[in-house]
């Protein structure tokens, strides 16, 4: 069973806010990148189809928690180009008290070019995210649950220690930030955290970096959750393994942000004190809802709609 939290709980989400600029190249990279000339690579791709999405793990997780009826708090750093994101947070009714602007940096952003074979070339600029350690977790009040999602290295270390010192249970979600830490640091995170979430690739990397088996790592936390894409997810807890089935999506459009939607469902279940089976099933459903839409924050189900989908998928009320 997950821990039952205070009725006045709020979830604090430490992580990134970012812009995702997504471009589509109407051909195949392989037709323009010649292997014999890779040492003098100089190519240009015409991308008539382009869109800009609001993203970042903290933004995506908070968006999904809002859909579930929660009032999460975001702790993040943004740059001097952040006005559109602040406007969006206001429109969504998401509090930005702990979103700090770094005036001499840009907001974190990814530039993603996709070809007709769904290959991607991505450039990521961390920008203001590297200053996340400037945020002081003690300034956030009435917090009873948290998550540390990918962010600046020093910020992730600092916030983990602060959550633990304050006695606030939290999820360690290293994501794409996992390679920033060595085995000793990753083990320290697990010893401070109550829960850990990774995908299957990150789970293998976690074992490789720490030199530990999954069973050993799972023993460090109340639950180790591993997502497996279309094969569902697996929760290691109290010496047992719980298999969570994937939910059939209405369409498979864009996997961007599916992991964040899953984590929001998991956080909601933990906050409600649900059994891991139910928390995992809601998390699975949230990922399936998201994948049917482009971007990480464009799906718009109501709370009642989510409950109806849950009943349809699992034959039990949410």
GIGI-V469163 format. One record per helix or strand. SS is the DSSP state (alpha for helix, beta for strand). FROM is the first residue (numbers start at 1). TO is the last residue. If there is no record, write none. Layout:
ss:from:to
SS:FROM:TO
SS:FROM:TO
This chain:
ss:from:to
beta:11:14
beta:18:24
alpha:29:31
alpha:35:40
beta:49:55
alpha:57:67
beta:73:78
alpha:83:92
beta:95:95
beta:99:101
beta:108:114
beta:120:125
alpha:127:134
alpha:137:139
beta:145:148
alpha:153:166
beta:170:172
alpha:175:180
alpha:183:192
beta:195:199
alpha:200:210
alpha:214:218
beta:223:227
alpha:229:231
beta:233:237
beta:240:244
alpha:258:272
alpha:276:291
alpha:303:314
